[in-house]
Amino acid sequence: MAAPVSISDWKAAPFDVKGEAVFAIGDVHGCADELAGLLDAIAGLARDATGKRRLIYLGDMINRGPDSVRVLDLWAQNEEAHGVDHIDRLMGNHEIMMMLTVIGGPHAHKAETMWLSKRMGGHILLDQMIAKAGHPAAHADQALLAEVLGDSIVHRLQGMRSHVRLGNTLFVHGGLDPHADPDEFLTRPWTLFTEARWAWINHGFLDWKKGFGGTLVVHGHTPPDKHRAISGLEDPHLFEGDRLGLDGGSARTGIVTAAEIQDGRYRLLKAGTPFENPLPSQG
């Protein structure tokens, strides 16, 4: 089943994406019907696009929502399935928590505790994986991921990137720290957990008013109510302050947000039917 999708009018913005049509999808958090609706809409829009067509997932595909396993199935599909020429899969903080849990190492215990908390909603995904596996599992590990998701999805998860630069535009899950060297900041490995702040930052990024040295940042991570509280913007899905946020709140609001970005303009795609549930507001 695919959720309904609304598409906004084009809005002017100084994006330079080298003549490409870029479709960027924000946080999904297990909302599979909404992702399916967006991907159907993107395939239709891509048929009419000129030049290279690129799909970028901005991270946080998993946790909280009703079907993260199906989301990952859709997320892992190839370019032909969505009518695009290239797909980039970026890592969000929720993927970081899961991957640190399953690979083990010095951050595994803290990552697992955080991931499985009610606030982060990883326990919902773990329950989904156990149900699909058909046998109990006390923890998520690499064997469970391989059994439930399959080798191709696990390979995709292992190959996630921190960011994509295209022309003057940076695509990243969380954002940029204006006080850090951007190259050093963006290349911090995800295995550093919360020190990989490109996946975690909101304060210091959303309330920064002086731009990012000519870089325009397209990001997810911070849901609308939290974005408003930090940035002061009434509509967090408008290009403002050299930022475009695409976190629709997904599992909390019923909306998964995306954008089509071309040179000099963008338009928003929103999938789903709005609702509100009591999950805490957390990126």
C-alpha positions, -999 to 999 in steps of 0.1 A, spaced: 0 0 0 12 35 -9 2 66 10 -11 97 -8 15 123 -17 11 161 -21 36 181 -42 41 218 -36 47 245 -62 83 252 -72 101 277 -49 132 297 -58 164 290 -40 201 293 -50 208 256 -53 235 245 -78 233 208 -82 252 206 -115 221 203 -137 208 172 -119 173 165 -106 179 154 -70 152 137 -50 161 138 -12 140 118 13 140 128 50 135 106 80 112 76 74 113 58 108 96 26 97 67 43 79 67 20 49 34 31 32 46 67 32 80 58 17 62 37 -9 41 67 -18 71 90 -21 90 65 -43 60 61 -66 57 99 -69 95 103 -75 94 77 -103 67 97 -120 86 130 -116 118 114 -127 103 105 -161 98 142 -168 132 153 -155 160 163 -178 196 155 -170 209 130 -144 183 119 -118 196 112 -83 178 98 -52 193 106 -18 181 90 14 191 113 43 191 86 70 169 74 98 150 49 78 144 27 109 129 25 144 96 37 159 73 31 130 52 0 120 74 -17 95 111 -8 94 119 -42 77 97 -33 47 113 2 46 147 -13 44 135 -36 15 123 -5 -4 154 15 6 178 -12 -7 161 -14 -42 183 -4 -71 180 26 -94 159 10 -120 131 3 -95 127 41 -89 135 55 -124 166 72 -113 203 71 -124 220 71 -91 211 64 -54 230 77 -23 222 62 10 233 84 39 236 73 75 214 87 103 219 85 140 194 57 143 214 35 118 245 43 138 229 30 170 218 -2 154 250 -8 136 272 -2 167 249 -26 186 253 -54 161 291 -51 154 301 -49 190 330 -29 203 336 -2 229 303 17 222 281 -13 218 265 -14 252 257 23 254 245 22 218 222 -7 224 207 8 256 200 40 237 187 22 205 163 0 224 149 28 246 113 40 242 126 74 231 146 60 202 122 31 194 147 5 183 128 -21 204 100 -19 179 124 -28 150 140 -56 172 105 -70 178 98 -69 141 130 -87 133 123 -114 159 88 -119 146 101 -123 110 129 -147 122 103 -168 140 125 -175 170 134 -156 201 166 -134 203 178 -116 233 199 -91 213 203 -79 177 235 -92 162 250 -96 127 235 -131 124 200 -118 131 204 -90 106 216 -113 79 188 -138 86 160 -113 86 172 -87 61 194 -107 38 229 -102 27 221 -75 1 205 -52 26 232 -58 52 257 -49 24 238 -16 18 238 -8 55 276 -14 57 280 10 27 261 40 40 279 74 36 280 104 59 272 130 32 271 139 -4 283 172 -19 269 183 -52 278 217 -65 271 242 -36 248 218 -19 256 194 10 233 165 18 237 152 54 216 137 81 220 161 110 238 192 97 270 211 100 289 227 129 298 262 117 327 263 142 343 231 129 363 225 97 337 210 75 359 184 59 371 171 93 336 173 107 320 153 78 347 126 77 345 116 114 337 78 112 303 67 124 320 43 148 328 73 170 291 72 180 278 106 191 312 122 182 301 117 145 281 148 150 271 152 114 244 126 123 234 141 157 237 179 156 207 203 159 216 230 185 244 250 171 233 242 135 196 252 133 201 284 154 231 296 134 223 327 114 255 334 94 256 307 67 281 280 61 307 295 38 285 293 7 274 257 13 236 251 13 227 222 36 198 197 30 192 176 61 168 156 82 171 145 118 151 173 136 113 169 136 92 200 130 83 209 166 118 206 178 131 224 147 108 253 154 119 255 190 156 257 180 154 277 147 125 299 155 111 292 120 73 286 118 77 263 87 109 242 91 104 228 55 113 261 38 148 270 26 160 295 51 194 304 66 211 283 39 193 252 52 164 230 40 151 206 66 132 174 54 123 157 87 85 155 86 82 139 120 71 106 103 62 81 131 49 110 153 30 130 127 21 106 99 41 126 74 73 117 55 89 146 37 111 148 6 121 174 -19 130 176 -56 159 200 -60 171 214 -92 194 243 -101 177 275 -87 146 258 -73 130 231 -51 96 217 -44 84 196 -15 68 162 -15 48 151 16 35 116 19 8 105 44 -21 117 64 -14 139 94 -19 126 129 -3 131 162 7 104 187 24 107 221 59 95 210 85 119 224 100 145 200 135 132 193 157 131 163 
